[in-house]
Amino acid sequence: MKNYRLNAVMAGVLYFLGTAFGVASTIVGGEVISSIVTNKPLSGLDLLDLVATNSSQITGGSFLILLMGISLVAMTIFLYPIFRKDSKELAMGMLLFRGALEGCYYLISTIGFLILVLLGNEYVATGADSTALQSMGNVIYQLQSLLGSVGTIVFLIGATCLYISFYRTRLIPRWLSVWGLIGVVPYMAYALLHFFHIDYSLGFYLQMVLAPQEIMMAIWLIIKGFDHEAINKLMTDKRNV
């Protein structure tokens, strides 16, 4: 009977890579990208001049954001065949929100940063005196910040489908699934506060309940894989339907 070991390992590796690419993008991308990721918008400076000065960093960070999106979308493809044996609705919810929609968010974010780089270079080329370019740059920068909260909400809906599927199937220990479901609540609170421009300086702590769980889950999938008894039960139940 197939044990789906490859699916588990690939899902864990892609999950881990997605997280690694995301962290690396804030480091490589410099203060422009990190200010968006950490929800600490830059102010009191010439944004496009800063973008032009750090264009290579922003381009590199954008590429890592794209890689993060590709990794996390691919992760859902390896989990979908197993989850659909338990619940097609939950599996499709994960594939739609954690796959397609979250992937679109990362793609839009990547394109947004690249457009910002183009505006910065054009701004410098015109002698740094274009009010129109400054306005466009500020709007795109602020849009990137707002997109962050939208992308987080989409991610959390998909994550909820994923954790419920893991809880129902027992493919990983239930304490890991419960940890994930608990972590979704404060993370969603952070996303909503961000969306409505309410800042209580708690963003880091609200995210930290879920962040270590995702790393732990990725490591578990790589090392332990899926529970064999849970897989056997899932296959047996599927044949009896």
C-alpha positions in Angstrom: 0.0 0.0 0.0 1.3 3.4 -0.9 2.6 5.4 2.1 3.0 8.8 0.4 6.4 9.2 1.9 7.6 11.4 -1.1 4.5 13.6 -0.7 5.3 14.2 3.0 9.0 14.9 2.4 8.3 17.2 -0.6 5.6 19.1 1.3 8.0 19.6 4.3 10.9 20.6 2.1 8.8 23.1 0.1 7.3 24.5 3.3 10.7 25.0 4.8 12.1 26.5 1.6 9.1 28.9 1.4 9.8 30.1 5.0 13.5 30.4 4.3 13.0 32.4 1.1 10.5 34.7 2.9 13.0 35.4 5.7 15.9 35.9 3.2 13.8 38.3 1.1 13.6 40.8 4.1 17.3 40.6 4.6 18.4 40.8 0.9 15.6 43.3 0.0 16.9 45.9 2.5 14.8 48.4 4.4 12.2 48.9 1.6 11.0 45.3 1.6 11.6 44.7 5.3 9.5 47.8 6.1 6.6 46.2 4.3 7.1 42.8 5.8 7.4 44.1 9.4 4.6 46.6 8.9 6.8 49.6 9.7 6.3 52.0 6.8 9.2 54.3 5.9 8.5 58.0 6.4 10.3 61.3 6.3 12.6 60.4 3.3 12.7 60.5 -0.5 11.2 57.0 -1.2 12.1 56.8 -4.9 15.6 58.0 -4.3 16.1 55.3 -1.7 14.5 52.7 -4.1 16.9 53.7 -6.9 19.9 53.5 -4.5 18.9 50.0 -3.4 17.4 48.8 -6.7 19.7 45.7 -6.8 18.7 44.7 -3.3 15.0 45.2 -4.0 15.2 43.2 -7.2 17.0 40.3 -5.3 14.4 40.4 -2.5 11.6 40.4 -5.1 13.0 37.3 -6.7 13.1 35.6 -3.3 9.5 36.5 -2.7 8.6 34.9 -6.1 10.5 31.7 -5.0 8.6 31.7 -1.7 5.3 31.8 -3.6 6.3 29.0 -6.0 7.5 26.8 -3.1 4.3 27.3 -1.0 2.0 26.8 -4.0 3.9 23.6 -4.9 3.6 22.4 -1.3 -0.2 22.3 -1.6 0.0 20.1 -4.8 1.8 17.4 -2.8 -0.8 17.5 0.0 -3.9 17.7 -2.1 -4.0 14.0 -3.3 -4.0 12.8 0.4 -6.4 15.4 1.9 -9.0 14.9 -0.9 -9.4 11.2 0.3 -10.8 12.6 3.6 -12.6 15.8 2.4 -12.7 17.2 -1.1 -14.0 20.5 0.2 -11.2 21.0 2.7 -8.6 19.9 0.2 -10.0 22.3 -2.4 -10.0 25.1 0.2 -6.4 24.5 0.9 -5.5 24.3 -2.8 -7.5 27.5 -3.5 -6.4 29.7 -0.6 -2.9 28.4 0.3 -2.2 27.6 -3.3 -3.8 29.7 -6.1 -4.8 32.8 -4.2 -1.7 33.0 -2.0 0.4 32.4 -5.0 -1.3 35.3 -6.8 -0.5 37.5 -3.8 3.2 36.7 -4.0 3.2 37.3 -7.7 1.5 40.7 -7.4 3.8 41.6 -4.6 6.9 40.7 -6.7 5.6 42.7 -9.7 4.8 45.7 -7.4 8.4 45.9 -6.1 9.8 45.6 -9.6 7.5 48.5 -10.7 8.8 50.4 -7.8 12.4 49.8 -8.9 11.5 51.1 -12.4 9.9 54.2 -11.0 12.9 54.8 -8.8 15.3 54.5 -11.7 13.1 56.8 -13.9 12.9 59.3 -11.0 16.6 59.6 -10.8 17.0 59.7 -14.6 14.6 62.7 -14.8 16.6 64.7 -12.2 14.6 63.8 -9.1 12.0 66.5 -9.8 8.9 64.5 -10.9 6.0 65.0 -8.5 3.9 62.5 -10.6 6.6 59.8 -10.2 6.8 60.5 -6.4 3.0 60.2 -6.1 3.0 56.9 -8.1 5.8 55.5 -6.0 4.1 56.4 -2.7 0.8 54.8 -3.9 2.5 51.6 -5.0 4.5 51.4 -1.7 1.3 51.9 0.4 -0.5 49.4 -1.7 2.2 46.8 -1.0 1.6 47.4 2.7 -2.1 47.0 2.4 -1.7 43.9 0.2 0.3 42.3 3.1 -2.8 42.1 5.3 -5.0 40.8 2.4 -2.4 38.1 1.6 -2.2 37.2 5.3 -6.0 36.7 5.6 -5.9 34.5 2.4 -3.0 32.5 3.9 -4.8 32.0 7.2 -8.0 30.7 5.6 -5.9 28.2 3.6 -3.9 27.3 6.7 -7.1 26.6 8.6 -8.2 24.2 5.9 -4.8 22.5 6.1 -4.7 22.2 9.9 -8.3 20.8 10.0 -7.4 18.3 7.4 -4.3 17.2 9.4 -6.4 17.0 12.5 -9.1 14.9 10.9 -6.7 12.5 9.2 -4.1 12.3 12.1 -1.3 12.2 9.4 0.8 14.2 11.9 0.3 14.4 15.7 -2.8 16.2 16.6 -1.0 18.5 19.0 0.7 20.0 16.0 -2.6 20.5 14.2 -4.2 22.1 17.3 -1.2 24.3 17.8 -1.7 25.5 14.2 -5.4 26.2 14.7 -4.7 28.1 17.9 -2.0 30.1 16.2 -4.4 31.2 13.4 -6.5 33.2 15.9 -3.9 35.8 17.0 -2.4 35.9 13.5 -5.8 36.8 12.1 -6.2 39.5 14.7 -2.9 40.9 13.5 -4.0 40.8 9.9 -7.3 42.7 10.7 -5.5 45.3 12.8 -3.1 45.9 9.9 -6.0 46.0 7.4 -7.8 48.7 9.4 -4.6 50.6 10.1 -4.7 49.9 13.8 -1.2 49.5 15.3 -0.8 48.3 18.9 2.8 47.3 18.3 1.9 43.6 19.0 2.3 42.3 15.5 5.4 40.3 16.2 3.9 38.6 19.2 0.6 37.8 17.5 2.5 36.1 14.7 4.9 34.2 16.9 2.3 31.7 18.0 2.0 30.2 14.5 5.5 30.9 13.1 7.4 28.2 15.1 4.5 25.7 14.5 5.0 25.9 10.8 8.7 25.3 11.1 8.1 22.4 13.4 5.5 20.9 11.1 7.9 21.2 8.1 10.7 19.4 10.0 8.2 16.7 11.2 7.1 16.0 7.6 10.7 15.7 6.4 11.9 13.5 9.2 8.8 11.5 10.2 6.5 11.7 7.2 2.9 10.7 7.5 1.7 8.3 10.2 1.5 4.9 8.6 -1.6 3.8 10.6 -3.4 7.0 9.6 -2.5 6.5 5.9 -3.8 2.9 6.1 -7.0 4.0 7.7 -7.5 6.7 5.1 -7.0 4.3 2.3 -9.3 1.7 3.9 -12.1 4.2 4.5 -11.8 5.5 1.0 -12.3 2.0 -0.5 -15.3 1.4 1.7 -17.0 4.6 0.6 
